[in-house]
């Protein structure tokens, strides 16, 4: 898998998880205490760490792009 493909996959996952975190049903589950309130924290943590991983991969993509543009 190419680095850009990895970044695209991370981005796709991030967007899907973010959609869940903002979904009305998810928010109602938390508000109505039907699931452990920690679930919201865990989901936010997943988004944070996925974002961090994406940042690392973005750096690699940028370096590779810069190397290719100089060639």
C-alpha atoms as an extended CHARMM CRD file, in Angstrom:
* protein
*
        71  EXT
         1         1  UNK       CA              0.0000000000        0.0000000000        0.0000000000  PROA      1               0.0000000000
         2         2  UNK       CA              1.3960000000        3.3950000000       -0.9750000000  PROA      2               0.0000000000
         3         3  UNK       CA              1.8040000000        6.0910000000        1.6510000000  PROA      3               0.0000000000
         4         4  UNK       CA             -0.9120000000        8.2060000000        0.0620000000  PROA      4               0.0000000000
         5         5  UNK       CA             -3.2700000000        5.2150000000        0.1490000000  PROA      5               0.0000000000
         6         6  UNK       CA             -2.5560000000        4.7840000000        3.8600000000  PROA      6               0.0000000000
         7         7  UNK       CA             -3.3110000000        8.4520000000        4.4510000000  PROA      7               0.0000000000
         8         8  UNK       CA             -6.5340000000        8.1690000000        2.4460000000  PROA      8               0.0000000000
         9         9  UNK       CA             -7.6000000000        5.1360000000        4.5060000000  PROA      9               0.0000000000
        10        10  UNK       CA             -6.8390000000        6.9520000000        7.7700000000  PROA      10              0.0000000000
        11        11  UNK       CA             -8.7980000000        9.9610000000        6.5390000000  PROA      11              0.0000000000
        12        12  UNK       CA            -11.7490000000        7.7740000000        5.5680000000  PROA      12              0.0000000000
        13        13  UNK       CA            -11.7600000000        6.1250000000        8.9970000000  PROA      13              0.0000000000
        14        14  UNK       CA            -11.4730000000        9.4890000000       10.7140000000  PROA      14              0.0000000000
        15        15  UNK       CA            -14.4570000000       10.8780000000        8.8310000000  PROA      15              0.0000000000
        16        16  UNK       CA            -16.5690000000        7.8050000000        9.6020000000  PROA      16              0.0000000000
        17        17  UNK       CA            -15.7150000000        7.8710000000       13.3090000000  PROA      17              0.0000000000
        18        18  UNK       CA            -16.2900000000       11.6140000000       13.4430000000  PROA      18              0.0000000000
        19        19  UNK       CA            -19.7360000000       11.0810000000       11.9020000000  PROA      19              0.0000000000
        20        20  UNK       CA            -20.5390000000        8.5770000000       14.6510000000  PROA      20              0.0000000000
        21        21  UNK       CA            -19.3500000000       10.9920000000       17.3480000000  PROA      21              0.0000000000
        22        22  UNK       CA            -21.6900000000       13.6590000000       15.9630000000  PROA      22              0.0000000000
        23        23  UNK       CA            -24.6160000000       11.3270000000       15.2860000000  PROA      23              0.0000000000
        24        24  UNK       CA            -27.8030000000       12.2100000000       17.1410000000  PROA      24              0.0000000000
        25        25  UNK       CA            -28.4360000000        8.5780000000       18.1580000000  PROA      25              0.0000000000
        26        26  UNK       CA            -24.9230000000        8.2590000000       19.5880000000  PROA      26              0.0000000000
        27        27  UNK       CA            -25.3390000000       11.4940000000       21.5230000000  PROA      27              0.0000000000
        28        28  UNK       CA            -28.7320000000       10.3540000000       22.8430000000  PROA      28              0.0000000000
        29        29  UNK       CA            -27.2630000000        7.0400000000       23.9980000000  PROA      29              0.0000000000
        30        30  UNK       CA            -24.7150000000        8.9490000000       26.0300000000  PROA      30              0.0000000000
        31        31  UNK       CA            -27.1560000000       11.5860000000       27.2810000000  PROA      31              0.0000000000
        32        32  UNK       CA            -29.6690000000        8.9400000000       28.3640000000  PROA      32              0.0000000000
        33        33  UNK       CA            -26.8820000000        6.9560000000       30.0480000000  PROA      33              0.0000000000
        34        34  UNK       CA            -27.7830000000        3.8520000000       28.0320000000  PROA      34              0.0000000000
        35        35  UNK       CA            -24.0880000000        3.2170000000       27.4990000000  PROA      35              0.0000000000
        36        36  UNK       CA            -21.0720000000        3.8940000000       29.6590000000  PROA      36              0.0000000000
        37        37  UNK       CA            -20.3250000000        7.6300000000       29.5590000000  PROA      37              0.0000000000
        38        38  UNK       CA            -16.6720000000        6.7050000000       29.1130000000  PROA      38              0.0000000000
        39        39  UNK       CA            -17.6110000000        5.5910000000       25.6000000000  PROA      39              0.0000000000
        40        40  UNK       CA            -17.6920000000        9.2360000000       24.4960000000  PROA      40              0.0000000000
        41        41  UNK       CA            -14.2350000000        9.7610000000       25.9670000000  PROA      41              0.0000000000
        42        42  UNK       CA            -12.9140000000        6.6570000000       24.2460000000  PROA      42              0.0000000000
        43        43  UNK       CA            -14.3360000000        7.7530000000       20.9100000000  PROA      43              0.0000000000
        44        44  UNK       CA            -12.7550000000       11.1900000000       21.3210000000  PROA      44              0.0000000000
        45        45  UNK       CA             -9.4520000000        9.4770000000       22.1580000000  PROA      45              0.0000000000
        46        46  UNK       CA             -9.6940000000        7.3840000000       18.9850000000  PROA      46              0.0000000000
        47        47  UNK       CA            -10.2220000000       10.5350000000       16.9250000000  PROA      47              0.0000000000
        48        48  UNK       CA             -7.3030000000       12.2340000000       18.6390000000  PROA      48              0.0000000000
        49        49  UNK       CA             -4.8560000000        9.3800000000       18.1200000000  PROA      49              0.0000000000
        50        50  UNK       CA             -6.0260000000        8.7420000000       14.5820000000  PROA      50              0.0000000000
        51        51  UNK       CA             -5.4730000000       12.4220000000       13.8620000000  PROA      51              0.0000000000
        52        52  UNK       CA             -1.9750000000       12.1580000000       15.3350000000  PROA      52              0.0000000000
        53        53  UNK       CA             -1.2020000000        9.1250000000       13.1660000000  PROA      53              0.0000000000
        54        54  UNK       CA             -2.4990000000       10.9710000000       10.1160000000  PROA      54              0.0000000000
        55        55  UNK       CA             -0.1710000000       13.8690000000       10.9280000000  PROA      55              0.0000000000
        56        56  UNK       CA              2.8140000000       11.5170000000       10.9680000000  PROA      56              0.0000000000
        57        57  UNK       CA              1.8610000000        9.9830000000        7.6280000000  PROA      57              0.0000000000
        58        58  UNK       CA              1.1940000000       13.4440000000        6.1540000000  PROA      58              0.0000000000
        59        59  UNK       CA              4.7920000000       14.3880000000        6.9510000000  PROA      59              0.0000000000
        60        60  UNK       CA              6.0430000000       11.3700000000        4.9970000000  PROA      60              0.0000000000
        61        61  UNK       CA              3.7590000000       12.2110000000        2.0620000000  PROA      61              0.0000000000
        62        62  UNK       CA              5.0020000000       15.8150000000        2.0490000000  PROA      62              0.0000000000
        63        63  UNK       CA              8.6620000000       14.7360000000        2.0950000000  PROA      63              0.0000000000
        64        64  UNK       CA              8.0410000000       12.2540000000       -0.7010000000  PROA      64              0.0000000000
        65        65  UNK       CA              6.1590000000       14.8750000000       -2.7320000000  PROA      65              0.0000000000
        66        66  UNK       CA              8.9590000000       17.4170000000       -2.2460000000  PROA      66              0.0000000000
        67        67  UNK       CA             11.5860000000       14.8510000000       -3.2910000000  PROA      67              0.0000000000
        68        68  UNK       CA              9.6260000000       13.9570000000       -6.4120000000  PROA      68              0.0000000000
        69        69  UNK       CA              9.0500000000       17.5900000000       -7.3640000000  PROA      69              0.0000000000
        70        70  UNK       CA             12.7990000000       18.2910000000       -7.1350000000  PROA      70              0.0000000000
        71        71  UNK       CA             13.6060000000       15.3970000000       -9.4530000000  PROA      71              0.0000000000
